[in-house]
Amino acid sequence: IWNGKWSGERPLVARDGRPLDATRLTDAERLDAILAWSAVPGSSRHHWGTDLDVYDRAAVPPDFRLQLVPA
């Protein structure tokens, strides 16, 4: 995930939900944008196996698709 966002292969999203163009950001801006939504490699509690995300499939429409932000 991290490498994909850094290289521009995966989308970057600003804290306010708007899409970002990785090629127009400085390295510091790109780092900040990635850290808004993704942990530094090796530091994610999801990767450690101690955390997971849960949602109630019965509470959403059948065609619902999980997204990083509602927009």
C-alpha positions in Angstrom: 0.0 0.0 0.0 2.7 2.4 1.0 4.9 1.9 -2.1 1.8 2.1 -4.3 0.8 5.4 -2.9 4.4 6.8 -3.0 4.8 5.7 -6.6 1.4 7.0 -7.7 0.0 3.6 -8.5 -2.6 3.9 -5.8 -4.6 7.0 -5.2 -3.6 9.7 -2.7 -6.3 11.4 -0.7 -6.0 14.6 1.2 -7.3 14.8 4.8 -10.4 16.6 3.5 -11.1 13.8 1.0 -10.0 15.4 -2.2 -7.8 13.4 -4.6 -4.1 14.4 -4.8 -1.7 14.1 -7.7 1.5 12.6 -6.2 3.6 14.0 -9.0 2.8 17.5 -8.0 3.8 17.1 -4.3 7.2 17.5 -2.7 8.5 14.5 -0.9 7.4 16.0 2.5 3.9 16.7 1.2 3.6 13.2 -0.3 4.8 11.7 3.0 2.2 13.7 4.9 -0.6 12.7 2.5 0.2 9.0 2.9 0.5 9.2 6.7 -3.0 10.8 6.9 -4.5 7.4 6.0 -1.7 4.7 6.1 0.8 3.7 8.8 4.5 3.6 8.2 5.5 0.1 6.9 6.0 -2.2 9.9 4.0 0.0 12.3 0.4 -0.9 11.4 -1.5 -2.8 14.2 -3.5 -4.4 11.4 -0.2 -6.0 10.1 0.7 -7.1 13.6 -2.6 -9.0 13.8 -3.9 -7.1 16.8 -6.5 -4.8 15.0 -9.1 -5.3 12.3 -11.9 -3.3 10.8 -15.5 -4.4 11.0 -18.7 -3.3 9.3 -22.3 -4.5 9.4 -23.1 -5.8 6.0 -26.8 -6.0 6.9 -26.8 -2.2 7.6 -25.8 -1.2 4.1 -27.3 -1.7 0.6 -26.3 -4.8 -1.3 -24.2 -2.9 -3.8 -22.3 -0.9 -1.0 -18.5 -0.7 -1.5 -16.2 0.2 1.3 -14.3 3.4 0.6 -11.6 5.4 2.3 -13.9 8.4 2.4 -17.7 8.6 1.8 -17.2 10.8 -1.3 
